Amino acid sequence: MTDDLTPVPVSDAPEDGYFPESVAAGYDEGEDPARADLAVEFLAALADGGPALELAVGTGRIALPLAARGVAVTGTDLSRAMVARLRAKPGGTQLPVTIGDMTTTKVDGAGTFTLAYLVYNTINNLTTQDAQVEAFRNAADHLAPGGRFVVEVGVPALRHLPPGQEAVIFGLSGDRVAFDRYDDLVHQRFSSNYVSVDAEGHGRFHTIPFRYVWPAELDLMARIAGMRLEQRYADWERAPFTSESGSHVSVYVKEDKP
């Protein structure tokens, strides 16, 4: 269902899943504008004047500046709270967004997009391999032949785990700690966990479940969906991807055949 392109009041509604208003309110905090600018530049070049689809558009921190560069961007997202944050930003009421899951939701113009993209580790929000495969299929369904699907995601940090340890800290400050916990290596499940303490000493804990995925596994998902790997970089600046890279930006192209 497409929303009405206007801001709406939201709360921590169950249908918003792990991204309710309490998360959406601070989602953009700590965002690196320079990193976002690099992503937008990269994606604009691939769109090459054609329309783009962002799966899990969130607060619009990529979609809105990409649209400002003249790319016709459409988004999907499961969380109304996140989309409400997008709507409150300049240009946010003009960007078409369909509320729904990235694995099944179809938008107007499916089959005609030049570019689809899924960034900020969002493929990991799908906690089964089957769901991740369906996200690739859904992206491919929206692309015209020769269109490209971009996935940005981290490389699992398992090499940082000494024997007997299951957690890796990725954020630490005076009042906040964030860590990934690798809960189930057999099914590739992990969680990102956030602990914070306010000025009165009250603590808050928030956890989000994920499924990590290896680069070669993504490549196979693409093949299942009728796409193939075209390019892979360590970051948006197109640094070479190596065995030491902590993340990657992978570009898949839809095969020019049925």
Order of alpha helices (4+ residues) and beta strands (2+ residues): alpha-alpha-beta-alpha-beta-alpha-beta-beta-alpha-beta-beta-beta-beta-beta-alpha-beta-beta
